């Protein structure tokens, strides 16, 4: 169920269930950094007219201008089969800090480069018909990082949501945020509610962002919810089963709560308390590249590996 970039020469069977480039930060002016530069091509499925996306260092503001218009389906990269594409891909976006240190840059530069990679991943998922993309943006354990880094990450997330809301909404992308939102700044909580409400009817792609999230937290909050219902006599002891627990997990926001494929970057070989219940039968792919270096070719590698696997769900074929 896991891969270290080794091809597995078996045919995938679907079972019913719910040249590389290293991109950095292109300087545009003395006080601006291009987060979403034109170093990746616009998707054919959408006519995306991407203008400069800039970060004003002085005002800590990101501005993105772009437009999605629906076009024809884009042909998949060679070797990929549309009928074997995963419906739900989850990603542990690891390695931003190491990417920055290798280049003598501040950690914040690595996180900004990571935003650019995520933007490209969203475009590729739209092009290739992937229906759900879940990304681990900020874990419950990340709160113990230096306050300056935590504040920057939350600010970056808030600014990115603001700048991308109109573009994602026009592109048919639904945004959902999971995790313990009570710990987030009030302004960010309000923005999350606005973004979720504005995009809730979109169906092209659902982007689920895990913020202040952990798999253990998810199971615990589900159990607490069930306990409250039992206390209020809404359910009986014999009603509690796997299905009921799954209904209370935070991934109940999507039609496909169980990732078909989990990708982790940076060479680490663990799931780090992410979607612990939901990953029970997920195929795992571990990439050596740091997250900012994970591009289209690397995504194709992960999808190719996935399509070569035989998913048995405990049975025999």
BELWORA-V808767 format. One record per pair of residues at least 6 apart in sequence whose ideal C-beta (glycine too) atoms are under 7 Angstrom apart, sorted by sequence separation. I is the first residue (numbers start at 1). J is the second residue. If there is no record, write none. Layout:
I | J
I | J
This chain:
27 | 33
28 | 34
42 | 48
76 | 82
100 | 106
229 | 235
251 | 257
55 | 62
100 | 107
143 | 150
168 | 175
230 | 237
287 | 294
310 | 317
25 | 33
26 | 34
42 | 50
125 | 133
142 | 150
181 | 189
249 | 257
271 | 279
25 | 34
53 | 62
54 | 63
100 | 109
289 | 298
53 | 63
97 | 107
100 | 110
26 | 37
53 | 64
99 | 110
122 | 133
181 | 192
246 | 257
287 | 298
38 | 50
121 | 133
97 | 110
36 | 50
51 | 65
96 | 110
99 | 113
226 | 240
51 | 66
96 | 111
138 | 153
177 | 192
287 | 302
23 | 39
50 | 66
259 | 275
36 | 53
49 | 66
96 | 113
118 | 135
262 | 279
269 | 286
285 | 302
21 | 39
34 | 52
35 | 53
48 | 66
49 | 67
96 | 114
226 | 244
34 | 53
48 | 67
177 | 196
226 | 245
259 | 278
267 | 286
34 | 54
35 | 55
48 | 68
137 | 157
175 | 195
176 | 196
258 | 278
259 | 279
262 | 282
285 | 305
33 | 54
93 | 114
175 | 196
257 | 278
261 | 282
267 | 288
285 | 306
32 | 54
33 | 55
46 | 68
47 | 69
226 | 248
260 | 282
261 | 283
262 | 284
263 | 285
264 | 286
265 | 287
32 | 55
46 | 69
222 | 245
225 | 248
259 | 282
260 | 283
262 | 285
283 | 306
28 | 52
32 | 56
46 | 70
47 | 71
175 | 199
258 | 282
261 | 285
263 | 287
265 | 289
266 | 290
31 | 56
46 | 71
93 | 118
174 | 199
265 | 290
266 | 291
28 | 54
31 | 57
45 | 71
173 | 199
174 | 200
222 | 248
265 | 291
283 | 309
31 | 58
35 | 62
44 | 71
45 | 72
184 | 211
222 | 249
251 | 278
36 | 64
45 | 73
174 | 202
184 | 212
249 | 277
283 | 311
45 | 74
158 | 187
162 | 191
169 | 198
173 | 202
183 | 212
249 | 278
265 | 294
44 | 74
154 | 184
158 | 188
161 | 191
165 | 195
169 | 199
172 | 202
176 | 206
178 | 208
43 | 74
154 | 185
168 | 199
172 | 203
173 | 204
179 | 210
181 | 212
218 | 249
172 | 204
173 | 205
174 | 206
175 | 207
176 | 208
177 | 209
178 | 210
179 | 211
180 | 212
218 | 250
281 | 313
158 | 191
165 | 198
169 | 202
171 | 204
179 | 212
154 | 188
161 | 195
173 | 207
177 | 211
179 | 213
178 | 213
89 | 125
180 | 217
263 | 302
140 | 180
89 | 130
111 | 152
115 | 156
261 | 302
93 | 135
107 | 149
111 | 153
85 | 128
87 | 130
88 | 131
93 | 136
85 | 129
86 | 130
87 | 131
88 | 132
89 | 133
90 | 134
91 | 135
92 | 136
108 | 152
112 | 156
85 | 130
87 | 132
91 | 136
111 | 156
115 | 160
126 | 171
208 | 253
261 | 306
88 | 134
208 | 254
82 | 129
206 | 254
122 | 173
76 | 128
74 | 127
157 | 211
55 | 112
216 | 273
219 | 276
215 | 273
219 | 277
214 | 273
215 | 274
218 | 277
215 | 275
216 | 276
215 | 276
215 | 277
14 | 84
12 | 84
133 | 205
137 | 209
140 | 212
178 | 250
137 | 210
138 | 211
140 | 213
141 | 214
178 | 251
131 | 205
132 | 206
133 | 207
134 | 208
135 | 209
136 | 210
137 | 211
138 | 212
139 | 213
140 | 214
130 | 205
131 | 206
135 | 210
139 | 214
178 | 253
132 | 208
134 | 210
35 | 112
140 | 217
176 | 253
126 | 204
176 | 254
24 | 103
33 | 112
126 | 205
35 | 115
36 | 116
40 | 120
43 | 123
46 | 126
125 | 205
35 | 116
45 | 126
45 | 127
36 | 119
43 | 126
44 | 127
122 | 205
25 | 109
43 | 127
122 | 207
25 | 112
25 | 113
24 | 113
23 | 113
23 | 116
60 | 155
62 | 159
61 | 159
62 | 160
64 | 163
68 | 167
63 | 163
64 | 164
62 | 163
66 | 167
68 | 170
64 | 167
67 | 170
68 | 171
132 | 254
132 | 256
46 | 171
131 | 256
134 | 259
141 | 273
139 | 272
139 | 273
136 | 274
88 | 256
98 | 266
87 | 256
90 | 259
88 | 258
89 | 259
94 | 264
95 | 265
88 | 259
89 | 260
94 | 265
95 | 266
88 | 260
89 | 261
90 | 262
91 | 263
92 | 264
93 | 265
94 | 266
124 | 296
87 | 260
86 | 260
89 | 263
94 | 268
117 | 291
86 | 261
117 | 292
120 | 295
124 | 299
114 | 291
117 | 294
114 | 292
121 | 299
113 | 292
92 | 272
92 | 274
110 | 292
90 | 275
99 | 290
98 | 290
99 | 292
99 | 293
95 | 290
96 | 291
95 | 291
96 | 292
94 | 291
93 | 291
80 | 300
86 | 306
77 | 300
80 | 303
84 | 307
80 | 304
79 | 304
81 | 307
80 | 307
18 | 255
18 | 256
18 | 257
18 | 258
17 | 258
23 | 292
22 | 293
21 | 295
20 | 295
20 | 297
3 | 284
1 | 283
2 | 284
3 | 285
4 | 286
1 | 284
3 | 286
2 | 286
12 | 307
5 | 301
12 | 308
15 | 311
8 | 305
12 | 309
13 | 310
7 | 305
10 | 308
12 | 310
13 | 311
15 | 313
9 | 308
10 | 309
11 | 310
12 | 311
8 | 308
10 | 310
7 | 308
8 | 309
3 | 305
13 | 317
